[in-house]
């Protein structure tokens, strides 16, 4: 090294200082993402998630009303309240998709990293819980329960499921790569979610570069496609190039749930005053609800109708449901949560929300049976049952996280 003692000491001190500076910087860099995440945590989106999560549980509590298994002296009352709540709860799924668009568009980083992070946390819980749901009828038979109990859990269940057969369960399990079963009806959304995740990085490339005007044009064309379910039902089967050999019409690429992705992304940045939100939102919601409720009541009053007709006015990608969803999303932006305890609870729901979705369908039917047995008045049976199912589902997922730690993500997402 060749220098004198003072120079050497100075050099050593400088080296030590540099070492500690670098170490400190590394520590800060490691902590920065956590602090940034906490700083940029969007509480009002947690509120939207709470609304979406509770309304989807509430929506599934309407199934034992709209698909009542059997006859009852007050069947008209049961059907009426099923329609009242079934109509008002339609924004539940669109809100989930809008949250995804608001948080993830545009996608940052490499697509492969995005897929690796997102897909496994959806796929493995989906696979585990799909198997559990499909085995459930067979398990009830092994335990000696009557087949009728299956209808108490799953109003959609058919005659095959009522056999409580292991071979039927295995058949449904083998079909998981293709579609959901009558026992795991709510899993339809997971197929959609995986598809949206696969599509997001591709859609994101355009969203990142597009102007607000271009995004509005996309949403305008998407708005036209929201009328197509009614055109196909009441006017003609084919439109804009669709025919017996082509299902992909002129606006096909603008249709579906990708519109909700962009809508969530766009509305996140849109800032309305509370008065403007109420002035626009309330009439919009009322009109959307009226179309949904009276349309559903009309279809359900017909002597005969197909499954597609029955669900027509409940279709998520329809103009009336969008008219209900936008006001809910915009009003949630105005909610201010100052309590740290409430913020932590909402943040915990963000962690547990996917698991709650996986678990809750086991509990909606029994919760409705419970409130009926307790003599809860019919007009409030659905929300009371939803509170029970939602709370118990959340507790189950919380316990799984407490017991399994980081491995819980493979069970409940």
C-alpha positions in Angstrom: 0.0 0.0 0.0 3.0 2.2 0.4 1.5 5.2 2.4 2.2 6.5 5.9 0.2 5.7 9.0 -2.1 8.7 8.9 -2.9 8.1 5.3 -3.6 4.4 6.0 -5.8 5.2 9.0 -7.7 7.8 6.9 -8.2 5.2 4.2 -9.4 2.6 6.7 -11.9 5.0 8.2 -13.1 6.0 4.8 -13.6 2.4 3.9 -15.5 1.7 7.1 -17.7 4.7 6.5 -18.4 3.6 3.0 -19.2 0.1 4.2 -21.7 1.4 6.8 -23.3 3.8 4.2 -23.8 1.0 1.7 -25.2 -1.2 4.4 -27.6 1.5 5.5 -28.7 2.1 1.9 -29.3 -1.6 1.4 -31.4 -1.7 4.6 -33.4 1.4 3.4 -33.9 -0.2 0.0 -35.2 -3.4 1.5 -37.6 -1.4 3.7 -38.7 1.1 1.0 -41.2 -1.1 -0.8 -43.0 -1.9 2.5 -43.0 1.8 3.6 -44.1 2.8 0.1 -46.9 0.3 0.1 -48.1 1.5 3.5 -47.9 5.2 2.3 -49.7 4.5 -0.9 -52.3 2.1 0.6 -55.7 3.2 -0.8 -58.2 2.9 2.0 -61.3 3.7 -0.2 -60.4 0.7 -2.4 -60.6 -1.4 0.7 -64.0 0.0 1.2 -65.0 -1.0 -2.3 -63.6 -4.5 -1.6 -65.7 -4.7 1.6 -68.8 -3.7 -0.4 -68.0 -6.2 -3.1 -67.2 -9.0 -0.7 -70.3 -8.6 1.4 -72.6 -8.1 -1.5 -71.4 -11.3 -3.2 -72.1 -13.2 0.0 -75.4 -11.5 0.2 -76.1 -12.3 -3.4 -75.5 -16.0 -2.9 -77.9 -15.9 0.1 -80.6 -15.0 -2.4 -80.2 -18.4 -4.2 -82.3 -20.3 -1.6 -85.0 -17.7 -2.4 -84.8 -17.4 -6.2 -84.2 -21.2 -6.5 -86.4 -22.3 -3.6 -86.1 -26.1 -3.4 -89.7 -27.2 -3.0 -93.0 -25.5 -2.2 -94.0 -23.2 0.7 -97.2 -21.4 1.7 -95.4 -18.1 1.4 -93.6 -18.9 -1.8 -94.7 -15.6 -3.4 -93.1 -13.6 -0.5 -89.9 -15.7 -0.8 -89.6 -15.1 -4.5 -90.4 -11.4 -4.1 -87.6 -10.7 -1.6 -85.2 -12.9 -3.6 -85.9 -10.6 -6.6 -85.6 -7.4 -4.5 -82.2 -8.3 -3.1 -81.0 -10.2 -6.2 -81.5 -7.1 -8.3 -79.9 -4.6 -5.9 -76.8 -6.8 -5.4 -75.7 -7.1 -9.1 -72.7 -4.7 -8.8 -70.9 -7.3 -6.6 -68.9 -9.0 -9.3 -68.3 -5.9 -11.5 -66.8 -4.2 -8.4 -64.3 -7.0 -8.0 -63.1 -6.6 -11.6 -63.0 -2.8 -11.3 -60.8 -3.1 -8.2 -58.5 -5.3 -10.3 -58.3 -2.7 -13.0 -57.9 0.2 -10.6 -54.9 -1.5 -8.8 -53.2 -3.4 -11.6 -53.6 -1.3 -14.7 -51.1 -0.5 -16.1 -49.1 -3.6 -15.2 -45.5 -2.7 -14.1 -42.6 -5.0 -14.9 -42.2 -8.1 -16.9 -45.3 -10.1 -17.8 -43.7 -13.4 -16.6 -43.1 -11.9 -13.1 -46.7 -10.7 -13.0 -48.0 -14.2 -14.0 -45.7 -16.0 -11.5 -47.0 -13.7 -8.7 -50.7 -13.7 -9.4 -51.7 -17.0 -11.0 -50.5 -19.4 -8.3 -52.2 -17.5 -5.5 -55.5 -18.0 -7.4 -54.9 -21.4 -9.0 -54.0 -23.5 -5.9 -56.8 -22.4 -3.6 -59.2 -22.7 -6.5 -58.1 -26.3 -7.1 -58.2 -27.3 -3.4 -61.6 -25.8 -2.7 -63.2 -27.0 -5.9 -62.2 -30.6 -4.9 -63.7 -30.0 -1.4 -67.0 -28.7 -2.8 -67.3 -31.6 -5.2 -66.5 -34.2 -2.5 -69.1 -32.7 -0.1 -72.2 -34.6 -1.3 -70.4 -37.9 -1.0 -69.1 -36.9 2.5 -72.7 -36.2 3.6 -73.7 -39.7 2.4 -70.8 -41.3 4.3 -71.9 -39.4 7.5 -75.4 -40.7 7.0 -77.2 -37.4 6.1 -80.3 -37.4 4.0 -79.8 -36.2 0.4 -82.1 -33.3 1.1 -79.4 -31.6 3.2 -77.4 -31.0 0.0 -80.2 -28.7 -1.3 -80.0 -26.7 1.9 -76.3 -26.0 1.1 -76.5 -25.8 -2.7 -79.9 -24.8 -4.3 -78.5 -25.5 -7.8 -77.7 -29.1 -7.0 -79.3 -31.6 -9.4 -80.4 -35.2 -9.2 -76.9 -36.6 -9.9 -75.5 -34.7 -6.8 -78.4 -36.0 -4.7 -77.0 -39.6 -5.2 -74.2 -38.7 -2.8 -71.9 -40.9 -5.0 -68.1 -40.9 -4.9 -68.1 -41.7 -8.7 -70.2 -38.5 -9.3 -67.7 -36.5 -7.2 -64.8 -37.9 -9.1 -66.5 -37.1 -12.4 -67.0 -33.4 -11.4 -63.4 -33.2 -10.1 -62.1 -34.5 -13.4 -64.0 -31.7 -15.2 -62.4 -28.9 -13.1 -59.9 -28.0 -15.9 -63.0 -27.5 -18.2 -65.7 -25.9 -16.0 -67.3 -25.6 -12.6 -69.9 -28.0 -11.2 -73.4 -27.5 -9.8 -71.9 -27.8 -6.3 -69.2 -25.1 -6.9 -71.2 -22.6 -8.9 -69.4 -19.6 -7.5 -66.1 -20.9 -9.0 -67.2 -19.5 -12.4 -65.6 -16.3 -11.4 -62.2 -17.9 -10.8 -62.0 -19.0 -14.5 -62.8 -15.4 -15.4 -60.2 -14.0 -13.0 -57.4 -16.3 -14.3 -58.4 -15.2 -17.9 -58.3 -11.5 -16.9 -54.8 -12.0 -15.3 -53.6 -13.7 -18.5 -55.0 -10.8 -20.5 -53.9 -7.9 -18.3 -50.3 -7.5 -19.4 -51.5 -7.4 -23.1 -54.3 -4.9 -22.4 -51.9 -2.9 -20.2 -49.6 -2.1 -23.1 -52.4 -0.1 -24.7 -53.7 1.4 -21.5 -50.3 2.8 -20.6 -50.0 4.7 -23.9 -53.6 5.6 -24.5 -55.0 9.1 -23.8 -58.1 9.6 -21.6 -60.0 10.4 -24.7 -59.0 7.1 -26.3 -60.0 5.2 -23.1 -63.4 7.0 -23.2 -63.9 5.8 -26.8 -63.2 2.3 -25.8 -65.7 2.5 -22.9 -68.3 4.0 -25.3 -68.0 1.1 -27.7 -68.1 -1.3 -24.7 -71.3 0.5 -23.6 -72.9 -0.5 -26.9 -72.0 -4.2 -26.3 -73.8 -4.0 -23.0 -77.1 -3.8 -24.9 -76.4 -7.0 -26.9 -77.9 -9.5 -24.4 -81.3 -7.8 -24.9 -80.9 -7.6 -28.7 -80.1 -11.3 -28.9 -83.1 -12.2 -26.7 -85.8 -9.9 -28.1 -84.7 -9.0 -31.7 -82.3 -11.5 -33.4 -79.6 -14.0 -32.6 -77.1 -12.6 -35.0 -75.6 -9.0 -35.4 -72.6 -7.3 -37.0 -71.2 -10.4 -38.8 -72.1 -13.1 -36.3 -73.8 -16.1 -37.8 -73.9 -19.9 -37.5 -70.2 -20.2 -38.4 -68.9 -17.0 -36.7 -69.5 -16.0 -33.0 -67.0 -13.1 -33.1 -68.8 -10.0 -34.2 -67.7 -6.5 -35.0 -67.3 -5.3 -31.3 -66.3 -8.7 -29.9 -62.9 -7.4 -28.8 -64.5 -4.6 -26.9 -67.1 -6.8 -25.0 -67.1 -8.5 -21.7 -65.4 -7.9 -18.4 -62.3 -6.2 -19.9 -64.5 -3.1 -20.0 -64.9 -3.2 -16.2 -61.1 -3.4 -15.9 -60.7 -0.2 -17.9 -63.7 1.4 -16.1 -62.0 0.8 -12.7 -58.7 2.2 -14.0 -60.5 5.3 -15.4 -62.8 6.0 -12.5 -60.0 5.7 -10.0 -58.5 9.0 -11.4 -61.9 10.7 -11.9 -62.7 13.1 -9.1 -66.3 14.2 -8.6 -67.6 16.3 -5.7 -70.0 14.5 -3.4 -72.9 16.6 -4.6 -72.1 15.7 -8.2 -71.7 12.1 -7.3 -75.1 12.0 -5.7 -76.8 14.1 -8.4 -75.6 11.7 -11.1 -75.3 8.5 -9.1 -78.7 8.3 -7.4 -80.9 8.6 -10.6 -78.4 6.3 -12.5 -78.7 3.6 -9.8 -82.5 3.9 -9.6 -83.0 3.5 -13.3 -80.5 0.6 -13.4 -82.2 -1.1 -10.5 -85.7 -0.6 -12.0 -84.6 -2.3 -15.2 -83.0 -5.1 -13.3 -85.8 -5.8 -10.9 -88.8 -5.4 -13.1 -87.1 -7.3 -16.0 -86.3 -10.2 -13.7 -89.8 -10.2 -12.3 -91.2 -10.2 -15.8 -89.1 -13.2 -17.0 -89.7 -15.2 -13.8 -93.5 -14.7 -14.2 -93.5 -16.4 -17.6 -95.0 -19.9 -17.8 -91.8 -21.1 -19.4 -88.3 -19.7 -19.6 -84.8 -21.0 -20.3 -81.9 -20.6 -17.9 -80.5 -17.9 -20.2 -83.8 -15.9 -20.1 -84.0 -16.2 -16.3 -80.5 -14.7 -15.9 -81.0 -12.1 -18.7 -81.6 -9.0 -16.5 -79.1 -10.2 -14.0 -76.3 -10.4 -16.6 -73.2 -8.6 -15.3 -72.2 -7.2 -18.7 -75.4 -5.4 -19.3 -76.2 -1.7 -19.3 -78.5 -1.8 -16.3 -75.9 -3.4 -14.1 -73.2 -0.9 -15.1 -75.6 1.9 -14.2 -75.8 0.5 -10.7 -72.1 -0.3 -10.4 -70.7 3.1 -11.3 -72.5 5.1 -8.5 -71.5 2.5 -5.9 -67.8 2.8 -6.9 -67.8 6.6 -7.0 -69.6 6.9 -3.7 -67.1 4.5 -2.1 -64.3 6.9 -3.1 -65.9 9.5 -0.8 -65.8 7.4 2.3 -63.1 8.5 4.7 -61.9 6.1 7.4 -59.9 7.8 10.1 -60.0 5.0 12.7 -56.8 3.0 12.6 -58.6 -0.1 13.9 -61.1 0.1 11.0 -58.3 0.6 8.5 -56.5 -2.5 9.9 -59.7 -4.5 9.7 -60.2 -3.5 6.1 -56.6 -4.3 5.3 -57.1 -7.7 6.9 -60.1 -8.2 4.6 -57.8 -7.4 1.7 -55.6 -10.3 2.8 -58.4 -12.7 3.6 -60.9 -11.6 0.9 -60.0 -14.3 -1.7 -60.3 -17.0 1.0 -63.6 -15.6 2.1 -64.8 -16.1 -1.5 -63.6 -19.7 -1.5 -65.2 -20.6 1.8 -68.5 -18.6 1.9 -70.5 -20.8 -0.4 -70.5 -23.6 2.1 -72.2 -21.2 4.6 -74.8 -19.2 2.7 -77.4 -22.0 2.5 -77.1 -23.0 6.1 -77.2 -19.4 7.2 -80.5 -18.9 5.4 -81.8 -22.1 7.0 -80.7 -20.7 10.4 -82.4 -17.3 10.1 -85.6 -19.0 8.9 -85.5 -21.4 11.9 -85.0 -18.4 14.2 -88.1 -16.7 12.8 -86.3 -13.7 11.4 -88.8 -11.7 9.3 -88.6 -12.5 5.6 -87.7 -8.9 4.5 -84.4 -9.0 6.4 -83.6 -12.8 6.2 -81.1 -12.3 3.3 -78.9 -9.6 4.9 -78.9 -11.2 8.3 -77.9 -14.6 6.8 -75.2 -12.8 4.8 -73.8 -11.2 7.9 -73.5 -14.6 9.6 -72.0 -16.3 6.5 -69.6 -13.4 5.9 -68.4 -13.3 9.5 -67.9 -17.0 9.9 -66.1 -17.2 6.5 -63.8 -14.4 7.5 -63.1 -16.1 10.9 -62.2 -19.4 9.2 -59.8 -17.8 6.8 -58.2 -15.8 9.6 -57.7 -19.0 11.6 -56.1 -20.6 8.6 -53.7 -17.7 8.2 -52.8 -17.9 12.0 -52.2 -21.6 11.8 -50.4 -21.9 8.5 -48.6 -18.6 8.2 -47.1 -17.9 4.7 -48.2 -21.3 3.5 -51.8 -20.2 3.9 -51.6 -18.4 0.5 -51.7 -21.8 -1.2 -54.9 -22.7 0.7 -56.9 -19.4 0.8 -54.9 -17.1 -1.6 
